């Protein structure tokens, strides 16, 4: 696609690879086809607060102040307007740096990493940074610097091989999506605390989501695939609504919260002769006897030519009423 672009024969991109893509790789002498899929669990929480005076009369809420423009807002808008998760992340991190520079101005002689750590330390006086990291992490700033600044930001902001990250190649785009969602929560809270940006409705925390998923998946898991081309429907209760042959993965395991806000499971099957001519459309997870999730491959995929077929599926937390996190 890159060569086609520079030859002026068209511009093409992979559609939403952070939510659905394929990977082919070798491990232990075996050729593996892995299907990645992310399903969204949208949750909405609402809280209504009334303030009354001593006579029981409802007191009106004070007017909400308007945000004062800062150039961080420009980067934020460009991030939310993007159709590419890598570009969205770059602009959002630029916006975070602009916000932090307003709060804790960077000195000309100050190293970038040192300044960013200092700025986050200052922000920590107003925000509980533990909300943006796993509950087992004891040093939130160190964790954020590693997972956001070192692993994603620095590699996306440079193009010198081999330290740079080439978008849509080395790093799973779902990893960038997970980093973006955490960064977005942090950005909104900083902007709300310091620049009067509305924070929106209530949210389910990462810790709460993890507990919910661990309880949900604390039952027996099984994963199946079929050539049935039926698109998923809310009414589905079976793997193949058309009664087409169903094949079970040899192994299935719940992986827990693999990223903040993502609970995942992995299914694996050794490809046999009876599988090689299949065109797979539905990959389904069952909890006990109940159908839980259907990953639908509209164009179909074939395991022909590989030794192992895997499905790596995730359920992703999305708090309704929060900004865009799908590109």
C-alpha positions as CSV (number, residue, x, y, z in Angstrom):
1,X,0.0,0.0,0.0
2,X,2.9,2.3,0.7
3,X,4.4,1.7,-2.8
4,X,1.0,2.2,-4.4
5,X,0.7,5.5,-2.6
6,X,4.1,6.9,-3.7
7,X,3.4,5.8,-7.3
8,X,0.2,7.9,-7.1
9,X,-2.0,5.0,-7.8
10,X,-4.3,5.4,-4.8
11,X,-4.2,5.9,-1.1
12,X,-5.5,3.0,1.0
13,X,-5.6,2.3,4.7
14,X,-6.5,-0.7,6.8
15,X,-10.0,0.0,8.3
16,X,-10.0,0.1,12.1
17,X,-7.1,-2.4,12.7
18,X,-7.2,-1.6,16.4
19,X,-10.6,-3.5,16.6
20,X,-10.1,-6.3,14.1
21,X,-7.1,-7.6,12.2
22,X,-5.1,-10.7,11.3
23,X,-1.5,-11.7,12.0
24,X,0.6,-14.5,10.5
25,X,3.8,-15.5,12.3
26,X,6.0,-18.4,13.1
27,X,6.7,-19.9,16.5
28,X,8.5,-23.1,17.4
29,X,8.6,-24.1,13.7
30,X,4.8,-23.7,13.2
31,X,3.0,-21.2,11.0
32,X,0.3,-19.5,13.1
33,X,-2.7,-17.5,11.9
34,X,-4.1,-15.3,14.6
35,X,-7.4,-13.4,14.4
36,X,-7.6,-10.4,16.7
37,X,-11.0,-9.0,17.6
38,X,-12.2,-6.5,20.1
39,X,-15.8,-6.3,21.3
40,X,-17.2,-3.2,23.0
41,X,-19.0,-3.3,26.3
42,X,-20.6,0.1,26.6
43,X,-21.7,1.1,30.1
44,X,-23.5,4.2,31.2
45,X,-23.7,5.5,34.8
46,X,-25.8,8.4,35.8
47,X,-25.9,10.3,39.1
48,X,-28.3,13.0,40.0
49,X,-27.4,15.3,42.9
50,X,-29.8,17.7,44.6
51,X,-28.6,20.4,47.1
52,X,-31.2,21.7,49.5
53,X,-31.2,24.5,52.0
54,X,-32.2,24.1,55.7
55,X,-35.9,24.5,54.7
56,X,-35.7,21.6,52.2
57,X,-35.8,23.9,49.1
58,X,-33.7,22.8,46.2
59,X,-30.8,25.2,45.6
60,X,-30.0,25.9,42.0
61,X,-26.6,24.8,40.7
62,X,-24.2,27.6,40.1
63,X,-23.5,28.3,36.4
64,X,-20.8,26.1,34.8
65,X,-17.8,28.2,33.8
66,X,-16.8,28.2,30.2
67,X,-13.3,26.7,29.4
68,X,-10.7,29.3,28.5
69,X,-9.0,28.5,25.2
70,X,-5.5,27.1,25.3
71,X,-3.6,25.7,22.4
72,X,-3.8,22.3,23.9
73,X,-7.4,22.3,22.8
74,X,-6.3,22.4,19.1
75,X,-4.4,19.2,19.4
76,X,-7.2,17.6,21.3
77,X,-9.7,18.5,18.5
78,X,-7.4,17.1,15.8
79,X,-6.9,14.0,17.9
80,X,-10.7,13.4,18.1
81,X,-11.2,14.2,14.4
82,X,-8.6,11.6,13.3
83,X,-9.5,8.4,11.4
84,X,-6.2,6.7,12.4
85,X,-5.4,5.6,16.0
86,X,-1.7,6.3,15.6
87,X,-2.3,9.9,14.5
88,X,-5.0,10.3,17.2
89,X,-2.5,9.3,19.8
90,X,0.2,11.6,18.6
91,X,-2.1,14.6,18.7
92,X,-3.5,13.7,22.1
93,X,0.0,13.4,23.6
94,X,0.9,16.8,22.2
95,X,-2.2,18.1,23.8
96,X,-1.2,16.6,27.1
97,X,2.2,18.2,26.9
98,X,0.6,21.6,26.1
99,X,-1.6,21.3,29.2
100,X,1.2,20.3,31.5
101,X,3.4,23.1,30.1
102,X,0.6,25.6,31.2
103,X,0.6,24.1,34.7
104,X,4.3,23.5,35.1
105,X,6.3,25.4,32.4
106,X,9.3,23.6,31.0
107,X,12.6,25.4,31.5
108,X,14.9,25.6,28.4
109,X,17.6,23.7,30.1
110,X,15.3,21.0,31.4
111,X,15.4,17.5,30.0
112,X,12.0,16.4,28.5
113,X,11.6,13.3,30.6
114,X,12.6,15.1,33.9
115,X,10.1,17.9,33.1
116,X,7.3,15.5,32.3
117,X,7.8,13.6,35.6
118,X,7.9,16.8,37.5
119,X,4.7,18.0,35.8
120,X,2.9,14.8,36.6
121,X,4.0,15.0,40.2
122,X,2.5,18.5,40.4
123,X,-0.7,17.3,38.8
124,X,-0.8,14.4,41.4
125,X,-1.6,17.0,44.1
126,X,-5.1,17.4,42.5
127,X,-5.6,14.0,40.8
128,X,-5.3,10.5,42.1
129,X,-3.0,9.0,39.4
130,X,-3.7,5.5,40.7
131,X,-7.0,5.7,38.8
132,X,-5.0,5.4,35.5
133,X,-2.9,2.4,36.3
134,X,-3.5,-1.2,37.4
135,X,-4.4,-1.6,41.1
136,X,-1.1,-3.5,41.7
137,X,1.1,-0.6,40.6
138,X,2.7,1.3,43.5
139,X,4.4,4.0,41.5
140,X,1.8,5.5,39.1
141,X,4.1,8.1,37.6
142,X,6.8,5.5,36.8
143,X,4.1,3.3,35.2
144,X,2.7,6.1,33.1
145,X,6.2,7.2,31.9
146,X,7.0,3.6,30.9
147,X,3.7,2.7,29.2
148,X,2.8,6.0,27.6
149,X,6.0,8.1,27.2
150,X,8.7,5.4,26.6
151,X,6.7,2.6,24.9
152,X,4.4,4.6,22.7
153,X,5.0,8.4,22.6
154,X,8.8,8.3,22.0
155,X,8.5,5.6,19.4
156,X,5.7,7.3,17.5
157,X,7.4,10.7,17.5
158,X,10.6,9.5,15.8
159,X,11.3,8.0,12.5
160,X,14.9,6.8,12.8
161,X,15.2,3.0,12.6
162,X,15.4,0.9,14.7
163,X,14.2,2.9,17.7
164,X,11.1,4.3,15.9
165,X,7.7,2.7,15.7
166,X,6.4,2.3,12.2
167,X,2.6,2.7,12.4
168,X,0.6,-0.4,11.4
169,X,3.7,-2.6,11.6
170,X,5.6,-3.4,14.9
171,X,3.1,-2.5,17.5
172,X,-0.4,-4.1,17.8
173,X,-2.8,-1.2,17.0
174,X,-5.0,-2.4,19.9
175,X,-2.1,-1.6,22.3
176,X,-2.1,1.9,21.0
177,X,-5.9,2.1,21.4
178,X,-5.6,1.0,25.0
179,X,-2.9,3.6,25.7
180,X,-5.0,6.2,24.0
181,X,-8.0,5.5,26.2
182,X,-6.0,5.8,29.4
183,X,-4.3,8.9,28.1
184,X,-7.7,10.4,27.3
185,X,-9.0,9.8,30.8
186,X,-5.9,11.5,32.2
187,X,-6.3,14.4,29.8
188,X,-9.9,15.0,30.6
189,X,-9.3,15.0,34.3
190,X,-6.4,17.4,34.1
191,X,-8.3,19.7,31.8
192,X,-11.3,19.6,34.1
193,X,-9.3,20.3,37.2
194,X,-7.2,23.1,35.8
195,X,-9.1,24.5,32.7
196,X,-12.8,24.2,33.5
197,X,-13.4,21.5,30.8
198,X,-16.6,19.5,31.5
199,X,-15.7,16.0,32.5
200,X,-19.0,14.4,31.4
201,X,-20.9,11.7,33.3
202,X,-19.8,9.0,35.7
203,X,-17.4,6.3,34.7
204,X,-16.8,2.7,35.6
205,X,-13.2,2.4,36.8
206,X,-10.6,0.0,35.5
207,X,-10.6,-1.8,38.8
208,X,-14.4,-2.1,38.7
209,X,-14.3,-3.4,35.1
210,X,-11.6,-6.0,36.1
211,X,-13.7,-7.3,38.9
212,X,-16.8,-7.6,36.7
213,X,-14.9,-9.5,34.0
214,X,-13.1,-11.8,36.4
215,X,-16.5,-12.7,37.9
216,X,-18.1,-13.1,34.4
217,X,-15.3,-15.3,33.1
218,X,-15.0,-17.4,36.2
219,X,-16.9,-20.1,34.5
220,X,-15.9,-22.7,31.9
221,X,-15.0,-21.2,28.5
222,X,-15.2,-22.7,25.1
223,X,-14.6,-21.2,21.6
224,X,-16.0,-22.4,18.3
225,X,-15.8,-21.4,14.6
226,X,-18.0,-22.1,11.7
227,X,-18.5,-21.2,8.0
228,X,-22.0,-19.9,8.8
229,X,-22.2,-16.4,7.1
230,X,-25.0,-15.2,9.4
231,X,-24.2,-11.7,10.8
232,X,-24.4,-11.5,14.6
233,X,-27.7,-10.6,16.1
234,X,-28.7,-9.9,19.7
235,X,-31.1,-12.8,19.5
236,X,-28.4,-15.3,18.7
237,X,-28.2,-18.3,21.1
238,X,-26.2,-20.8,19.0
239,X,-22.9,-20.7,17.2
240,X,-24.4,-21.4,13.8
241,X,-28.0,-20.1,13.3
242,X,-28.1,-22.0,9.9
243,X,-27.1,-25.3,11.5
244,X,-23.8,-25.5,9.6
245,X,-21.0,-27.6,11.0
246,X,-19.3,-26.1,14.1
247,X,-15.7,-26.8,15.1
248,X,-14.3,-26.3,18.6
249,X,-10.9,-24.9,19.5
250,X,-8.6,-27.4,21.2
251,X,-7.7,-25.0,24.0
252,X,-9.3,-21.8,25.4
253,X,-8.0,-19.7,28.3
254,X,-9.1,-16.5,30.0
255,X,-6.2,-14.1,30.1
256,X,-7.6,-11.6,32.6
257,X,-7.2,-7.9,32.2
258,X,-4.5,-7.8,29.5
259,X,-4.6,-4.0,29.2
260,X,-6.4,-1.4,31.3
261,X,-10.0,-1.7,30.3
262,X,-9.5,-4.9,28.2
263,X,-10.3,-8.4,29.3
264,X,-9.1,-11.1,26.9
265,X,-9.2,-14.8,26.1
266,X,-7.2,-17.0,23.7
267,X,-8.4,-20.0,21.7
268,X,-6.1,-22.3,19.7
269,X,-6.7,-25.2,17.4
270,X,-4.3,-27.4,15.4
271,X,-5.3,-27.1,11.8
272,X,-6.4,-30.5,10.4
273,X,-7.3,-31.5,6.9
274,X,-11.0,-31.0,7.5
275,X,-10.3,-27.4,8.4
276,X,-8.1,-26.4,5.5
277,X,-10.8,-25.7,2.9
278,X,-13.1,-23.9,5.3
279,X,-14.0,-20.2,4.9
280,X,-14.6,-19.1,8.5
281,X,-17.1,-16.3,9.2
282,X,-18.2,-16.7,12.9
283,X,-15.9,-17.2,15.9
284,X,-17.9,-17.6,19.0
285,X,-17.2,-17.7,22.8
286,X,-19.5,-19.6,25.1
287,X,-19.7,-19.4,28.9
288,X,-21.0,-22.7,30.0
289,X,-23.9,-23.3,27.6
290,X,-24.6,-19.6,27.0
291,X,-23.4,-17.8,23.8
292,X,-21.4,-14.7,25.0
293,X,-19.7,-13.2,22.0
294,X,-19.6,-13.5,18.2
295,X,-16.6,-12.2,16.3
296,X,-17.8,-11.9,12.7
297,X,-15.4,-12.0,9.7
298,X,-17.6,-10.8,6.8
299,X,-15.2,-11.5,4.0
300,X,-14.2,-14.9,5.6
301,X,-10.8,-16.3,6.4
302,X,-9.1,-19.6,5.5
303,X,-6.7,-21.5,7.7
304,X,-5.2,-23.2,4.6
305,X,-1.4,-23.1,4.7
306,X,-1.0,-22.7,8.4
307,X,-0.4,-25.2,11.2
308,X,-2.2,-23.4,14.0
309,X,-5.3,-21.1,14.0
310,X,-5.7,-18.8,17.0
311,X,-8.3,-16.3,18.0
312,X,-7.4,-13.6,20.5
313,X,-10.5,-11.8,21.5
314,X,-11.1,-8.9,24.0
315,X,-14.0,-7.2,25.6
316,X,-13.3,-3.5,25.9
317,X,-14.8,-1.1,28.4
318,X,-16.3,2.0,26.9
319,X,-18.0,4.5,29.2
320,X,-20.9,6.1,27.4
321,X,-20.9,9.9,27.4
322,X,-17.1,10.0,27.2
323,X,-15.2,11.2,24.1
324,X,-14.5,9.2,21.0
325,X,-12.1,6.3,21.4
326,X,-12.8,4.4,18.2
327,X,-11.2,5.4,14.9
